[in-house]
Amino acid sequence: MVAGIVVTSVGDKFVITHPLGRTQPGWIAVILGVPALFLAGRAHFEYAVFRRVSRDRPIGLLMLAALAPAMLLVPPLMAALAAAAVLTAIAVADTTCARRRPSAPPSPPGGPS
């Protein structure tokens, strides 16, 4: 967890100090990798608690991976905005889904079905 916070602060530093500069490949790994790590961790948590994974999580991971090559051509600020847009879309989808159906009770893997 501490490593995630440190890497997030490094990505923020890149965006804040060079918002319109040339984006380095390593920066893309940090700027898009932290949201990808968050989505993977959230999917793992969701599976551990509810024995299911919302399809939004893998779709978000694929979107971040697909965006990575194109983000080399834009400034770091645009890469950060793209990552924020993916996370925002997932949050909106989760909210919409939660309004349509009630919360599922916890059902950890290996427990009764």
Secondary structure as UniProt FT lines:
FT   HELIX           2..17
FT   TURN            19..20
FT   HELIX           25..50
FT   HELIX           56..71
FT   TURN            72..73
FT   HELIX           76..100
FT   TURN            109..110
//
